Amino acid sequence: MNETISDNRPRPSSTRIQTETQVSAGGVVIRRRADQLPELAVIAVGPQNRWQLPKGLIDGDETPEVAAVREVREETGIEGKLIAALEVVEYWYVATRRGARIRYHKFIHFFLFEYVAGDVANHDR
């Protein structure tokens, strides 16, 4: 059945969009050096270089902690020591997958890391 807009034009009824849950993990990596401000690792993603914290989907039977360590290493080239759990960020977004619109309910487990070793030049592409 069509709905009527205030100017009396018919509007097609909405179609149901499939909803999926995604669970990711990532980290805030801090490097402290004497007499300098702390450094924070961020990554640039997408064609317009949007800056964000390193994060990614949890694989198989990984725990959020294990996934966060892996994602930080893969996306930044940095090894970090996991210090503490931070927050779980929750949001919704819609994307296209194989030509179909999907609504995602996203959860991201963030952890605090202390820089141990590595170089940001050694991240994945």
Secondary structure in CASP SS format (residue, H / E / C, confidence):
PFRMAT SS
TARGET T0000
AUTHOR 0000-0000-0000
METHOD secondary structure of the structure
MODEL  1
M C 1.00
N C 1.00
E E 1.00
T E 1.00
I C 1.00
S C 1.00
D C 1.00
N C 1.00
R C 1.00
P E 1.00
R E 1.00
P C 1.00
S C 1.00
S C 1.00
T C 1.00
R C 1.00
I C 1.00
Q E 1.00
T E 1.00
E E 1.00
T E 1.00
Q E 1.00
V E 1.00
S E 1.00
A E 1.00
G E 1.00
G E 1.00
V E 1.00
V E 1.00
I E 1.00
R E 1.00
R C 1.00
R C 1.00
A C 1.00
D C 1.00
Q C 1.00
L C 1.00
P C 1.00
E E 1.00
L E 1.00
A C 1.00
V C 1.00
I E 1.00
A E 1.00
V E 1.00
G C 1.00
P C 1.00
Q C 1.00
N C 1.00
R E 1.00
W E 1.00
Q E 1.00
L C 1.00
P C 1.00
K E 1.00
G E 1.00
L E 1.00
I C 1.00
D C 1.00
G C 1.00
D C 1.00
E C 1.00
T C 1.00
P H 1.00
E H 1.00
V H 1.00
A H 1.00
A H 1.00
V H 1.00
R H 1.00
E H 1.00
V H 1.00
R H 1.00
E H 1.00
E H 1.00
T H 1.00
G C 1.00
I E 1.00
E E 1.00
G E 1.00
K E 1.00
L E 1.00
I E 1.00
A E 1.00
A E 1.00
L E 1.00
E E 1.00
V E 1.00
V E 1.00
E E 1.00
Y E 1.00
W E 1.00
Y E 1.00
V E 1.00
A E 1.00
T E 1.00
R E 1.00
R C 1.00
G C 1.00
A E 1.00
R E 1.00
I E 1.00
R E 1.00
Y E 1.00
H E 1.00
K E 1.00
F E 1.00
I E 1.00
H E 1.00
F E 1.00
F E 1.00
L E 1.00
F E 1.00
E E 1.00
Y E 1.00
V E 1.00
A E 1.00
G E 1.00
D C 1.00
V H 1.00
A H 1.00
N H 1.00
H C 1.00
D C 1.00
R C 1.00
END
